[in-house]
């Protein structure tokens, strides 16, 4: 299957940028659930993002599958849709999961397991709007609204303490959300965010509409004048 790199690359780049702000705030035992190789597709691993971690663990599904288990020293074999082993309940301070849930049909069970594994934070990145992508050994089942993620946190006993989405024109739209079992800890530590609405606001617009929107946004910075007019005025005042 061939992908337009821009459609996927920019969304990944965006989520990485946001995660670089969030991950260093997390401390303690961190797990990347269904981590694959733990790569960020920009030349680094996600373990490097969590600079405050005292331990960093990977989980993956059975060998030979998508994001398959490799039996590395810090890796556990885990099916996110199966009954969670008692040893993993409340095992980690932070559970991280990046663009996996769309590939799991029993997403309710998988999300519940992510939350059960955590003593506090769950960080998820999921697609809201993205080209279908699947292979013979894994499917592509779901897309998630911000309301859906907030509800999934709620029914598992977590409060949403941060959420964000990218909105580049004609690019996959990702949501990055953080839920906490102890939201009072994050009231002043987590970057401020408002509930997202609407996600992927560019959908249905033409390139011409997007160009006009971007021009209007720039003009609003200069009181309705063009940027050139604004700069010329500033030069005259400085002369």
C-alpha angles and dihedrals in degrees: 000000000000121000131198098244094214093057092058104024097060093049091050091046090052094049090048091053092052093044090053087062096045105037099063089058091062118089137183127027113002129188129191102209115213087001101165104194092340090239123152093207090239098084100277139085125241090238086072090059094059097067093161095056119121089196134012122202133182127209126195138171124252122316116277094025131108106292085007127196114264101180095239120169094259097036132105127194109236138165105205092206096053127085106287115244112248089237090066098050108111088352098134137045092213130028116194125191124176124196095326105109094072087064095053116083095199091055094158091061092043094051091047090053092051089054094044092054092057129084089195127338132049117185117192134179114196136165119254095177122011142138112267110265124182143134134206091271098048136032134216109227114153149041120193133218121209088247090056093053092047089051093048090053091046097052089050094052100259132120121221106244099172138015135170139166135194119237108189113150115264093358131118110272117225129189120213114194135173124204126189137196087205105041092167088070091061103041092105102017102057118074112260116260138170126219108277117247126185106013116203093013090177093070110120095017121121122231087253091055091048091050091052091048092052091048091051090050091053093046091052088063090060102041095264096310124116118262089245092054090048093051092047090052091050091050091052091051091050094049 
